[in-house]
């Protein structure tokens, strides 16, 4: 029984002391991994959208918060087209004209 306890103790100690092996990763291999490339691209897109928001007059802290709350799809959709997108709730000119005609008829 004492032999078994010593064996378990040595095995547990060996597991705690075992070393990890690491090696250098070549840049080509790192760049070839699609997940990492996608992650780097998404981070770059997020930074670009944040810069566009700041250029449009949004507070830098608020721009950072807004971009961090967006999904990757939203960021990729907005990136590069932020000035072309409609502001507000998407009120079109047709809706605005209908509201004005109704208001005029009611008066």
Rosetta blueprint (number, residue, H / E / L):
1 X L
2 X H
3 X H
4 X H
5 X H
6 X H
7 X H
8 X H
9 X H
10 X H
11 X H
12 X H
13 X H
14 X H
15 X H
16 X H
17 X H
18 X L
19 X L
20 X L
21 X L
22 X L
23 X L
24 X L
25 X L
26 X L
27 X H
28 X H
29 X H
30 X H
31 X H
32 X H
33 X L
34 X H
35 X H
36 X H
37 X H
38 X H
39 X H
40 X H
41 X H
42 X H
43 X H
44 X H
45 X H
46 X H
47 X H
48 X H
49 X H
50 X H
51 X H
52 X H
53 X H
54 X H
55 X H
56 X L
57 X L
58 X L
59 X L
60 X H
61 X H
62 X H
63 X H
64 X H
65 X H
66 X H
67 X H
68 X H
69 X H
70 X L
71 X L
72 X H
73 X H
74 X H
75 X H
76 X H
77 X H
78 X H
79 X L
80 X L
81 X L
82 X L
83 X L
84 X L
85 X L
86 X L
87 X L
88 X L
89 X L
90 X L
91 X L
92 X L
93 X H
94 X H
95 X H
96 X H
97 X H
98 X H
99 X H
100 X H
101 X H
102 X H
103 X H
104 X H
105 X H
106 X H
107 X L
